[in-house]
Amino acid sequence: MSVVTANGFELDTAGRRLVVDPVTRIEGHLRCEVNLDENNVIRNAVSTGTMWRGLEVILRGRDPRDAWAFTERICGVCTGTHALTSVRAVEDALGIAIPENANSIRNIMQLTLQAHDHLVHFYHLHALDWVDVVSALGADPKATSALAQSISDWPKSSPGYFRDVQNRLKRFVESGQLGPFMNGYWGSPAYKLPPEANLMAVTHYLEALDFQKEIVKIHTVYGGKNPHPNWLVGGMPCAINVDGTGAVGAINMERLNLVSSIIDQTIEFIDKVYIPDLIAIASFYKDWTYGGGLSSQAVMSYGDIPDHANDLSSENLLLPRGAIINGNLNEIHEIDLRNPEEIQEFVDHSWFSYKDETRGLHPWDGVTDPNFVLGPNAVGTRTRIEALDEQAKYSWIKAPRWRGHAMEVGPLARYVIGYAQGNPEFKEPVDKLLTDLGLPLEAIFSTLGRTAARGLEASWAAHKMRYFQDKLVANIKAGDTATANVDNWDPKTWPKEARGVGTTEAPRGALGHWIVIKDGKIDNYQAVVPTTWNGSPRDPAGNIGAFEASLLNTPLAKADEPLEILRTLHSFDPCLACATHIMGPDGEELTRVKVR
Amino acid sequence: MSDRAIGNNPAILILGIGNLLWADEGFGVRAVEAMQRDWHLPPNVQLLDGGTQGIYLVDRVRTADVLVVFDAVDYGLPPGTMKRVEGDEVPRFLGAKKMSLHQTGFQEVLALAAMLGEYPEYLLLIGVQPVELDDFGGSLRPQVKARIAPAIAMALEYLAQFGVVALPRSDSSAENHDLPHPSLDLDAYEAGRPAPEIACRIGDERVLASLPGRTSQPRDPHGEYQ
């Protein structure tokens, strides 16, 4: 039986059901069910977050100035971006302006996270969806060297170098420690790279792993420590004293120079390794055009990286802001985070209760009241679900909507909006990439487009790190060393009740924290995280979410090896730790694919 | 003086893993926090609150000659039991049966360090079987909290062979930038927890049902979530 959703996707549930649980490679919190037709093409998709956590559970009644430290612990990966969003929400509620240096330092930290996260995502979470490690073991190092030298002047590219890495890899695999390469679908016909491209990519997997030891030092300098850097409502907790010496205490010239040299290395690694690899890999998958989903229809970005402090106008945000709906790239809608009619969360397909589930609630009025019930067509028991009933409640993720529209968020959304605005910083690299690959603009609306946008954004972020570092140093040299505004630190200066919203563009998309402060304490705290947008279930109007839309019409090479599903879902860099979390008793039991 | 062959001044990392927002999951982090508070350690010993950082910890692990890990482990033991695993047994145990609650994460960290050819020469895992995990925003249960001091004693005994002399700390001067921010301090964390009436604490019963020692929830005959 076939139906067309409100947002225009045709669903057919007649075919057999395939269950993949979990989907994420590192932390498994996402379950996906699809119906396949007789040709193994996906005709219906259901994505579900398998466990609920709410921020209000830990934050109500606490000091708003400490909220960042708690939110930093929600997620194992995007710690700093939650902290930044949290301090911005509190500053918004209390009307606190931050110094220019604090704005530059926050931007450098956020951009560092962006570049680092994209790099790790590409090599360590996503590349193995495209790169066959076992094939790399049989590659000719000379051919690998020739390939590497033809695409980049990165110095580590001799035949001997690739031979050494290959031998190391062989010894590792022969010792039976597959480690990160366990559970791969090696040898699947869905892998298209020749052996030398596989060896080049696996070699750079190791180089990227090695490189991350440098990039995190930036968080140590400005955030005092890493992991879990320090943040501050009103600015940044680092003092600046350019005349100081030694490794302890305030930020001095020595440390500023260290950051500067790491930024140079970051730019070089991304532009000479990551981007050429991305193009090389994509060139073998040009006919794999699936996974576009909502990206050509409905995308959203809150915008981020304010050029000057305390100005959140679109003109001042270097990452674009706006919403595109109904596939109309000629119109970019402004977003009002405070308007109760714009951003709303629905729960009629989520395991929560509202008084009236036909309506959505703005996050300031958000309610988190769990209600775990399975629909009449679910198969299995409450604790052993064989198949979900997507006509009823089926996920621990709420369904956020912008003016009723399901939206995709993340690097591709940001690039589509930047492109539609005609902003050359986003349009030109996309046009160049498409020209290099000989592809039309439509090709960007795909799984590979999402992966490519992330790479382009990593390069953009690295160059912007340089911009803000130079700006910071110039401002310091001009005599401004202020990093924090503590005028409103004392709760006695606060109004009796205040509401605020803080946003960032996290690596995986639009992130917002909404806070209500009463009598100096947190009264309500709601986070709407990127994976809530992308991984959302259906809503009362029947719109499907971004993950679900992106899987439709994708053919699987082998139904019991759903590499194509992983490819597309990984392209969103899902981070369910924020939206949900599962603590299964046995990881092996949780990782399974089942065809019914 | 060390009788081991790794020199007189090995780089020693004491790593606490886990999420302090999930009740006994916070054991590892709370253990390094307490160790820093109570003991003066020589400068070649670093304490690190690793949180749930996974792959981002590779760099710290690969530069350590000696690695001591505190973590909550699921070893099928009675809740609150302490478990000591040393050297090569650690990855083998991890592979055979899920042992660390961050198995995927931390087993990968070890594997990645090995792949880079920089695996710690000496490795000790001090684990505690949790009493309660599914209590978001909750703190350590008394049986697990009571294991912090013995776990630290076990670590210090192990480290003595590398020439580490720890002195009890009497002042409150402890400062280590690699530990949790003071707003997450155990006492403040426990005292500031919202009441259950205003902040629901219930989790997913499919998971609750499959946790060891849970009897208050309906238990599926198959006993496992899939």
Chai-1 contact restraints between the chains, C-beta under 6 A:
chainA,res_idxA,chainB,res_idxB,connection_type,confidence,min_distance_angstrom,max_distance_angstrom,comment,restraint_id
A,I26,B,G54,contact,1.0,0.0,6.0,A-B,restraint_1
A,M51,B,D204,contact,1.0,0.0,6.0,A-B,restraint_2
A,R53,B,F136,contact,1.0,0.0,6.0,A-B,restraint_3
A,E56,B,A199,contact,1.0,0.0,6.0,A-B,restraint_4
A,V57,B,F136,contact,1.0,0.0,6.0,A-B,restraint_5
A,V57,B,G137,contact,1.0,0.0,6.0,A-B,restraint_6
A,V57,B,A199,contact,1.0,0.0,6.0,A-B,restraint_7
A,I58,B,G137,contact,1.0,0.0,6.0,A-B,restraint_8
A,R60,B,P194,contact,1.0,0.0,6.0,A-B,restraint_9
A,R60,B,I198,contact,1.0,0.0,6.0,A-B,restraint_10
A,R60,B,A199,contact,1.0,0.0,6.0,A-B,restraint_11
A,G61,B,P194,contact,1.0,0.0,6.0,A-B,restraint_12
A,R62,B,G192,contact,1.0,0.0,6.0,A-B,restraint_13
A,D66,B,S183,contact,1.0,0.0,6.0,A-B,restraint_14
A,A69,B,H181,contact,1.0,0.0,6.0,A-B,restraint_15
A,A69,B,S183,contact,1.0,0.0,6.0,A-B,restraint_16
A,A69,B,L184,contact,1.0,0.0,6.0,A-B,restraint_17
A,R73,B,L21,contact,1.0,0.0,6.0,A-B,restraint_18
A,G76,B,T52,contact,1.0,0.0,6.0,A-B,restraint_19
A,G76,B,Q53,contact,1.0,0.0,6.0,A-B,restraint_20
A,G76,B,G54,contact,1.0,0.0,6.0,A-B,restraint_21
A,H124,B,I55,contact,1.0,0.0,6.0,A-B,restraint_22
A,F172,B,M115,contact,1.0,0.0,6.0,A-B,restraint_23
A,Q177,B,A111,contact,1.0,0.0,6.0,A-B,restraint_24
A,G179,B,A111,contact,1.0,0.0,6.0,A-B,restraint_25
A,P180,B,E108,contact,1.0,0.0,6.0,A-B,restraint_26
A,P180,B,A111,contact,1.0,0.0,6.0,A-B,restraint_27
A,K213,B,D59,contact,1.0,0.0,6.0,A-B,restraint_28
A,G224,B,H177,contact,1.0,0.0,6.0,A-B,restraint_29
A,K225,B,H177,contact,1.0,0.0,6.0,A-B,restraint_30
A,K225,B,D178,contact,1.0,0.0,6.0,A-B,restraint_31
A,P227,B,G51,contact,1.0,0.0,6.0,A-B,restraint_32
A,P227,B,Q53,contact,1.0,0.0,6.0,A-B,restraint_33
A,P227,B,Y56,contact,1.0,0.0,6.0,A-B,restraint_34
A,P370,B,C200,contact,1.0,0.0,6.0,A-B,restraint_35
A,P370,B,I202,contact,1.0,0.0,6.0,A-B,restraint_36
A,T383,B,R206,contact,1.0,0.0,6.0,A-B,restraint_37
A,T383,B,A209,contact,1.0,0.0,6.0,A-B,restraint_38
A,T383,B,D220,contact,1.0,0.0,6.0,A-B,restraint_39
A,R384,B,D220,contact,1.0,0.0,6.0,A-B,restraint_40
A,R384,B,H222,contact,1.0,0.0,6.0,A-B,restraint_41
A,I582,B,V207,contact,1.0,0.0,6.0,A-B,restraint_42
A,M583,B,L133,contact,1.0,0.0,6.0,A-B,restraint_43
A,G584,B,Y225,contact,1.0,0.0,6.0,A-B,restraint_44
A,P585,B,S210,contact,1.0,0.0,6.0,A-B,restraint_45
A,D586,B,K98,contact,1.0,0.0,6.0,A-B,restraint_46
A,G587,B,K98,contact,1.0,0.0,6.0,A-B,restraint_47
A,G587,B,Q103,contact,1.0,0.0,6.0,A-B,restraint_48
A,G587,B,T104,contact,1.0,0.0,6.0,A-B,restraint_49
A,E589,B,E224,contact,1.0,0.0,6.0,A-B,restraint_50
